[in-house]
């Protein structure tokens, strides 16, 4: 009888500990409660989940409803915002603990020298919140937006580096799409986009407005498009489609 009473007491104590820990976990993850439940209590917990974490730069021509888009490096037949995936710091070791796998051609995008340390990778679903919290901490990762701006506009398109040497940005919003299933990549994905706005100087405004004079052609590596064209995700010229626009460009105009 005494033993039974002791065991019952131990069982109640253990139950209280479990409930306490579960409550603490829920409180710790209250801002991502749905993600917490999916990543801990569904089959996603043990599956490879693909992450792509990037920033998109809104470059609006001041005084107009038009935006600058560039041709994608990896998806050549579409226009998209300037920007790209963030990079992690090479020395950051937590990724090894999380079982980090680089993106690959069969389940993602082929890795190369340019994509080294890109935040485009796969880990088991149970580490999803660890990744999100690490990213939001801004530690051991790229936190500025100049790299892609310089590569895509100055290096690739020949924008004047003296005029566009100074760059200012405003953080607009964060878009997070968690555990959508990608038919193309054949896995669940976590897509995170930081939307930032380029704030041009007076001299930069003058240069951007000069781009409005350029005729638009199918072969263009960049194009000035109207907000209405982003809403439709295609560019028409003389009743002919001359370009399509990536769906994520809609985040530039605050459209989910």
Residue pairs with C-beta under 8 A, 6 or more apart in sequence:
25 36
26 33
26 36
29 35
29 36
29 129
32 129
32 132
34 178
35 128
35 129
35 132
35 178
35 179
36 129
38 44
38 125
38 128
38 178
38 179
39 45
39 125
39 126
39 127
39 128
39 129
39 179
40 126
42 125
44 125
44 128
44 179
44 188
45 124
45 125
45 126
46 124
46 125
46 126
47 124
47 125
47 187
47 188
48 101
48 107
48 122
48 123
48 124
48 125
48 187
49 122
49 123
49 124
49 125
49 128
49 179
49 187
49 188
49 189
49 190
50 103
50 107
50 108
50 120
50 121
50 122
50 182
50 185
50 187
50 188
50 189
50 190
51 119
51 120
51 121
51 122
51 123
51 131
51 189
51 190
51 191
51 192
52 85
52 119
52 120
52 189
52 190
52 191
52 192
53 85
53 86
53 119
53 120
53 135
53 190
53 191
53 192
54 83
54 84
54 85
54 86
54 119
54 192
54 193
54 194
55 83
55 84
55 86
55 145
55 148
55 193
55 194
55 195
55 196
56 81
56 82
56 83
56 193
56 194
56 195
56 196
56 248
56 249
56 251
56 252
57 81
57 82
57 83
57 145
57 148
57 149
57 169
57 196
57 197
57 198
58 67
58 81
58 172
58 195
58 196
58 197
58 198
58 252
59 67
59 68
59 81
59 82
59 198
59 208
60 66
60 67
60 68
60 197
60 198
60 252
61 67
61 68
61 208
61 209
61 211
61 212
61 224
62 200
62 205
62 208
62 209
63 209
64 212
65 226
65 227
65 228
66 212
66 224
66 225
66 226
66 227
67 81
67 224
67 225
67 226
67 227
67 230
67 249
67 252
67 253
68 82
68 208
68 211
68 222
68 223
68 224
69 79
69 80
69 81
69 82
69 222
69 223
69 224
69 225
69 245
69 249
70 79
70 80
70 81
70 82
70 152
70 153
70 156
70 157
70 221
70 222
71 78
71 79
71 80
71 220
71 221
71 222
72 78
72 79
72 80
72 246
74 109
75 246
77 244
78 243
78 244
78 245
78 246
79 222
79 223
79 225
79 235
79 243
79 244
79 245
79 246
79 249
80 245
80 246
80 248
80 249
81 246
81 248
81 249
81 251
81 252
82 148
82 149
82 152
82 153
83 145
83 148
83 152
84 148
84 152
85 115
85 118
85 119
85 120
86 118
86 119
86 141
86 142
87 117
87 118
87 119
87 141
87 142
87 147
88 95
88 117
88 119
88 140
88 141
88 142
89 117
89 140
89 141
90 117
91 140
92 140
92 141
94 130
94 134
94 140
95 121
95 123
98 123
98 124
98 127
98 130
98 131
99 123
99 124
99 127
100 121
100 122
100 123
101 121
101 122
101 123
102 111
102 121
103 109
103 110
103 111
103 115
103 118
103 120
103 121
103 122
104 110
104 111
107 122
107 185
107 186
107 187
108 120
108 122
108 185
109 115
109 120
111 118
119 135
119 141
122 187
123 131
125 179
125 188
128 178
128 179
128 190
131 190
132 176
132 190
132 192
134 140
134 141
135 141
135 192
145 167
145 169
145 196
146 167
149 164
149 167
149 198
150 161
153 159
153 164
153 222
154 160
154 161
154 164
156 221
157 221
157 222
159 207
160 207
163 203
163 204
163 207
164 204
164 207
166 201
167 198
168 198
168 199
168 201
169 196
169 197
169 198
169 199
170 196
170 197
170 199
171 194
171 195
171 196
172 195
172 196
172 197
172 254
173 195
173 251
173 254
174 192
174 193
174 194
174 195
175 191
175 192
175 193
175 195
175 251
175 256
176 190
176 191
176 192
176 193
177 189
177 190
177 191
177 192
178 190
179 188
179 189
179 190
180 188
180 189
180 191
181 187
181 188
181 189
182 188
182 189
193 248
193 251
195 251
195 252
200 208
211 224
212 224
214 220
214 224
216 223
216 224
216 235
216 237
216 242
216 243
217 242
218 242
218 243
220 243
223 235
223 243
225 235
225 243
225 245
227 253
229 235
229 236
229 245
230 245
230 249
230 250
230 252
230 253
230 255
231 250
231 253
231 255
233 244
233 245
233 246
233 247
233 249
233 250
234 241
234 243
234 244
234 245
235 241
235 242
235 243
235 244
235 245
236 242
250 256
